[in-house]
């Protein structure tokens, strides 16, 4: 692949779309094929986007947390299908929301099935996000971000009966802490980041790296404006968010994706077994459709449907498209995204992985999706 192809595609897309800037990277199982940075990291200061920019990757954290959980499954410290009660007593007796009384009081009924690690990995636990479920938002009321209260709610349906994007992976992170005896960040550092050489990834940014952070922006009527929030909660967080708290770079996350392409290993370091990667890469929710994410908070996220018309599945941590994507992504690829318009895909059939990192809200912004499409299309044209 000619690296210039991706750089030119990103430059054109950033110039044509109302986004500040972006970083893109394409790789295969052997190496990084192309890297590109375009536009501005910080429109206020005029600082240009750089390849080593540090981003809040938000829900791109989920794939890393899922790998960490599967490591513990391999070690026998977590079980995919036993009730989660032993490690997460707070989820031991879940209740399902059945509606609301005239006065707004929730009508609850005990769930007939326990929640399992498999449910948490596949977003089939019944737990949503306040921004993806109006009912969950109504039940929770006003809660502090990154608080235990923010991930505590009744189930929207019986475990295993449907798919709803939500806080399941945050609970999975807490299960990892209980099973491992370490904080989630310490566990990831020892078992994922250090072995893979992901030196810029973690739940906080080191003081000597602060100047590399890409500021978060928000699209308002007068354009993109600073929106200085910490998606993982920052210093006020009550827990390290396995669902969305990581900071990382394009190069670090590419190493993680290349490990998946190599079925669990990279540069001689085995992270998970090949059989585990195979299981993570297979649909685990049967005929349930995954991937479409409704939004009830448009300033935070648009409604997102990455493959309209496709009946997508979900593996143990990844969206799986059953057919070829519009930009060339092969059937059976693994993907997801992060709230500030961060996107990745892993295509084992084509031996190709790619990511596009931006840093503004709302998620699934149409301009951001056009930047992603331009980069992905260029990557497949270049290798085709």
WOQUI-V28369 format. One line per field, one symbol per residue. ss: DSSP state (A for helix, B for strand, O for the rest). burial: b if it has 16 or more other C-alpha atoms within 10 Angstrom, else e. A space follows every 50 residues. Layout:
ss: ???
burial: ???
//
This chain:
ss: OOAAAAAAAAAAAAAAOOOOBBBBBBBOOOOBBBBBBBBBBBOOOOBBOO OOOBBBOAAAAAAAAAAAAAAAAAOOOOOOOOBAAAOOAAAOOOBBBBBB OOOOOBBBBBOOOOOBAAAAAAOOOOOOOOOOOAAAAAAAOOOOOOOAAA AOOOBOOOOOOOOOOOOAAAAAAAAAAAAAOOOAAAAAAAAAAAAAOOOO OBOOOOAAAAAABOOOBBBBOOBBBBOOOOOOOAAAOOOOOOOOOOBBOA AAAAAAAAAAAOOOBBOOBBOOOAAAAAAAOOOOOOOOOOOOBOOOOOOO BOOBOOOOOOOOBBOOOOBBOOOOOOOOOOOOOBBBBBOOOBBBBBBOOO OBBBBBBOOBBOBOOAAAAAAAAAAAAAAAAAAO
burial: bebebbbbbbbebbeeeebbbbbbbbbbbeebbbbbbbbbbbbeeeebbb bbbbbbbbbbbbbbbbbbbbbbbeeebbbbeebbeebbeebeebbbbeee eeeeebeeeebeebbbbbbbbbbbbbbbbbbbbbbbbebbeeeebbbeeb bbbbbbbbbbebbbbbbbbbbbbbbbbbbeeebbbebbbebbbebbbbeb bbbbbeeeeeebbbbbbbbeeeebbeeeebbbbbeebebbbbbbbbbbbb bbbbbbbbbbbbbbbbeeebbbeeebbeebbbbbbeebebbbbbbbeeeb bbbeebbeebbbbbbbbbbbbbeebebbbbbbbbbbbbbbbbbbbbbbeb bbbbbbbbbbbbbbbebbbbbbbbbbbbbbeeee
//
